[in-house]
Amino acid sequence: MRVVNANWAWPTWAGEEDPVQNETRFGEAGGKLFMALLLGLGVMHVAMSVQAQSGSVADLEQISEMTGLTASAEAVSPDCAFSDLYQVYLCGPTAQRQRAPADPSARAAAISELIGEDGALFIPDSFNQRIMVFSAITGDLLDQAFIELDEVATGTVIHAILSSSETVLISDQTRNVVHEYRLDGEYLGVFAPAGGADTAIMQNIRGIALRPNGHLLVSVAGGGNADSIAEFDLNGNFVGNFVGNASGGLASPFDVYERPNVDWLVSSINSNQVLNYQWATGAPIGIFAPISSFPQQIHEIGNGNILVGNFSGTPGVYEFESDGTPVGVYNPEGISNYRGVFELPNGNILTATSGGVFEIDREGNLVETKFTGQSRFIQFVALRPDSVFADRFEVD
């Protein structure tokens, strides 16, 4: 086990607008849609370790992660646009996305776990635009294409959760909306903001959560409402910010996580911190813990400790006691770019990264590779059996 002991500072870039300007090159197929997606990134408050002009792998990975696009020192495809803000090209997918064939047996296995007493895990495959289901007991992949997402409507998906009515809400970093799907895979459209994307409300969004009243909370990094946690009612209407703009030092939030009747924890990537806010009001409390230097998903385990997936700087799964005291950093050789985190019943950790889904232990060992591919936040899901068979699923 390696104890947290890192000091990695990022100089701040401020006052820059429109990440994509000039020298823009697009292919005919999808060019206009991709341009709208790029311009939708809006104002970004960014911190970076070194100059983007260097084109280093670490910088390109960080820019890609911040924006949801693929950063490149060169225009690697017709669907690339030069960004004055980052001094690199931002590109759409550089490889063909793969649609998985229907697998009734895999779907049946996923349904059985989802409605069982142990539940299951949703993990988005952001490259192939689908929601996968994994076992919450073993971490094994059950169905790699439980929900195939609409290719036209979908950009880079980060987090999939259940709504209070048992539909699936999915945050889309580059389309600036939260999509809604039925559990049988039917696309219901944009849930929030009601009426469609509105960059005055949210832009460059990441992790999401539900308040006890069923209202949706969304991490907002860009646009006219940057550095906030936006709140939406049961119909997707914006009702204001639960956490105000830059409140408590919030700078580019990546996840929002509830500790019931205690507080809300929010990962803040440009301040290299996990912050906490009052449970009932969203008012700032203070710094839960510093972290180096790109904290993403937050997860509370059975003993009250907190796990955080940290993408870069000193990468790994960070563990803290309930008061923020560091416990350890777990980073097996060959794994990097940590995003999602979840503790399995055997005490090992399931983590989702840019390279796949892995089971690791607290001694720094890779136990097993569960999936290879772009993987995002891990969400525990348990369904009500009475509603599942009434109108949610049909198993072939």
Phi, psi and omega in degrees: 000136178251127183277144180301123176200075187226149178216099187226105187264144177245120169294149186261137170260132182222159172076015180261142178234164179049089181297343180235115178216149171061168173043035183273132179232129181226148168280164181293320184285112176077007184299313182295320180294320180293322179298317179297322179297316181295313181295336179292350179290332173060209182287129179240128173264108195240142169239135183223152186279324180218173183294135182295334183300337181295334180066023180296154181301318181299316179296316182296321177296318181293317179296317178301318183291320180294323188262337186084004177249176179262115179274137182214145176289343180229160174282099187274353178205166176299335182268053176236147178224138181282133181255117175294328182296314184261346183060038175217173173270140172250127190233155171282191181303135181261000177223160182287125176290143185253128173269130181278140176293150178300137181227092184303324181291322177294320179295318179298320179295319179295317180297318180301319179288318183299325181263358178280172184291342181268347181068192181206183186236131169268133171222120176289138166264098191285340177282312183271003173055064177206163177253123179263159176237130179238156176290134175280353180263310184256342186080004182287148176289127178259316182212115183281352181218055181297318172232118173273122186276152180297120186293326183284319186279341194258139173252240180261109183269142186245314194216134178238125181227167174272139171279174179293342178259013178063034160264170182256123177258132187228121179281138182239108187297321187262341175265354173064033181218166168251119179277160176231131178232149166284159179293342176275003176099356180289129179279123182264349178111193179283128176273313182218140355291145176304130182095352176114179185303137178214104186287351171286341180259311179203145182207144181052067185263158184226249184290152181225163179200167175250137168285164179303333178278005179089354178293146182269133173251138184229131174284122185242121183257335187225182178081196183289350181236036186297154173061051181216169167245106184278150182239138181229143181280188186293347178253008178085009179281137178289126182246004180124183180265128172288319171244122185289166182302122179060017181299132179067017182089013182298128182217102180065073181291146178241336177209155175227126189226131182269132161254103191308131179062015179240291182190182171242133176257136182228126176278132186236101193284332182273350172252000177057049185213158159254124182255158174233151187224152182300138186296317185277326191245340185079007178290147183292143174254311181161202180266119175288313179194142168283155182207146184248106002205021181213066184290135179243249188290145179244140181211130176268134180258179190300327181273007179091352176292161183243130173257142177224128173278122183246120191287317188213192189074249167260092188287161176144181171268119179267141175238136179231150168292170186297340178262006179095001177293128182296140176249310182185168173232128186244115188215080180299148178301136178093355177245142178207177174057058183286138180235289186265152181217145177197136177269130177277160181300335179280002179091350174282171184244131171265126181231141177251134184225183176291346181255349180154197178242129188226144168264125180233163175246179184274005173263005179086024181253143168279120180274312182197142171272123183264331183199145177245121181147170183297116185232146188241223187287150181255124183236121174288137182223132173226125185259158175276120183301326183295324182275333182301306185280345178292310185207016183255322189235148168224117183258123179288000000 
